[in-house]
């Protein structure tokens, strides 16, 4: 398992009703709810952000294809909207994507670009199987701590906190191997790399201390 981003998208909410600050690799944006839902409409709402992702991915993917082909198509537009229905106690979401060609274009090229749009990465994600996993970071202490030392640091594992997210063993298998009884090999990588991976543990099950620390 390898995450798409080295640094995850980070969100924080404060005392202003429903307003959230979303941090991405190059800056921040504000997400909010419309006034009718109790927000201040100071930024796009979650549904708008979802549809924006599909719209931008569609346009970028088509533009990459147009540039590769060397076609003279200066401008394209996309309109995206959704509606939801409940059938047999199940919510069904339908997303409609309208591609608007703002210049004259042959029907063959239009058809080809529609196929390209259908295969943009976000389209594939939305059309495929999606699984959302939720973890909570723990700061509490626990009596049971298993220690795995090397020359520089001691890796600390709290089994009661472990939620088996798979981040450790899939991203640093030379240190973490769940198939082994003693599943942490602290000499498998340098201390800096191990610490970096430990910080990605979502449950707080993994920790470390430098050996000179008490």
N, C-alpha and C positions, 0 to 999 in steps of 0.2 A: 504494500500500500504506500503510495506516494501522494501527498497532498498537492493540489494545484498551486498553492501559494506557500512560500517559505514563511511569510508572516500572515496570520489569519486576518480576515476582516474583523474589526473590533467595534463593538457598539456600547455606548454608555447612555443611560437616561438619568436625568436629575429631577429637580423639583418643578420644572415647567411641564404642565400637563401634556403627556404623550410625546414630547419633543425628545428626539434621540440624536446623538452625535455618532456618526458612522465614520470610522477611520479606515482608510485603505492605504496602499503602499505609497501614495504620493500626495496625501492630503486628507481633508475632512469634508463631509457633507452633512446636512441636516435632514432627518426624516421626521415627519409629523403626521397628524391626522387632520382632515378638514374640519372647519368650524362646526359643521352639522354633527360631527362625531365627538365634539368636545375639545378638539385641538385648536391650533392657531393658524394652520395651513402655511407654516413657515418653510415647509419643504415637502417633497413628494411623499405620499403615503406608501405603505408596503406593497399594495397592489400595483401602484404606479411604478415603483421600483422594479417589480417583477416584469411588468410589460416593457419597461424601458430596456431591460436586459435583452429581451427577445428582439425588440426593434433595432437596437444598436448592433447586436450580433448579426442580424439579417443584413443590415446595410454594409457592415464591414466585410462580411463574407462575400457578398455580391461585388463590392468594390474591388476586393482582391482578385476575383475572377475576371472582372472587366479589365483591370490593369494588366493582368497576365495575358489576356487575349489582345490587348491593344485596341479595344473598341472605343469609339468616341461617344461616350454616354456621360455628359457632365453632371447630371443630377438625377437622383432617385429619391423617392419618399416612401415611407412605410407608416401605415396606421394600424394600431394594435388595440384590441379591446377584448373583454371576456364577459361571460355570463355563467351563472351556476344554477343547476337544477337538482332537485332531490328526487331520487327514484329508489324505491325499496329501502328507505332509510340510508341511502348512500348518496353523497354529494358528488355530482358530476360537473366538472369544470370544462368549458369549451372556450378556447382562445381563437379569435378570428384575426388573421393578419392580411391586410390589404396592401399590395405592392402597387405603387403609382409611378409610372414612367413619365417623367415630365418633358421628355423630348420624343420625337417620332422614332420608332424602333420596329425592325422587322419582327414578324410574329414568331419566327424560329428563335431569334435571340431572346424574346420575351419568355418563351416557353423554357428555354435553357436556364435563364436566370431564376425562374420560379423553382425549378428543380434544385438549383444551387441554394436558394433560400431555404428550402425544406431540409437541407442537410447541414445547415449552420450548427455549430456546437451546442448552442442553447436549445435549439429545436430538438436535437437528439436527446438532450437531458430531459426535457419536458415530456417527450414522447416515450422515453424509456422508463425503466423501473427506478424509482427514487426511494431511498431510505434515509430518514432523518434520525440521527442518533443524538441524544441529549446527555451531557455529563455535567457534574457539578464539582467544582474545586473545593477540597477540604483543607482546613488549616488545623483541625483538632488533633490533639495528641492521642496516641493509642498505646496500650501497654505492649502489644506484640509488634516488635520491629526486628526484622531479619537484616543482618549486616553483611555486606560483601566488600571487603577492603582491597585496595591496591596500594602502591607506594605513595600516591598523592591524595586520594580521596577514599571515602567509604560510602558506597551506595547503600541507601536505606530503603527497605521495602516493607510497607504496611499491608499485609494481605487482606485485612478486613476492608480496606478502602478500595482495593483493586476492582475495577469495573471491566477489565479485559477489553479495552478499546482497540488494542492491537497496534497502537502507534509505536511502542518501544521496539517490539520484536520485528515489525515489518520495516521500520526505518533504520534500525541499527542492529541487524541480526548477529553481527560479530560479538555483541555484548549480551543481547537479550535473546534467549531461545526457550520458548515456552514448552518445548518438547522434552527438555531436560529437567531432572529432579532439582538440581542446583542450577536454576535457569539463568542466573546472571553471572557473566564472566567479566569481572571488572578490568581484567588485563587485555580485553579484546580491542580496546581503542584508547586513545589518549584522554586525559581527564577533561579537557575542554570540550571534546566531542560528546562525551558521556553526559556532562552537565547540561549541554545544549539540548540533548534528547530528553533528559529528566524533566526539564522545564516545560516540555510539551505534554507531559502526563496530565490528563484532564481531571483525574480523581484525587490527586495528592498522594497516591499510593507509593510513588517513587520520590525519594529525596536524596540528599547527599550532605556530607560534611567533610571539610578538609581535615586531613589527619592531624594537623597541628592544633586544630580547634578542640576545645573540651566539649 
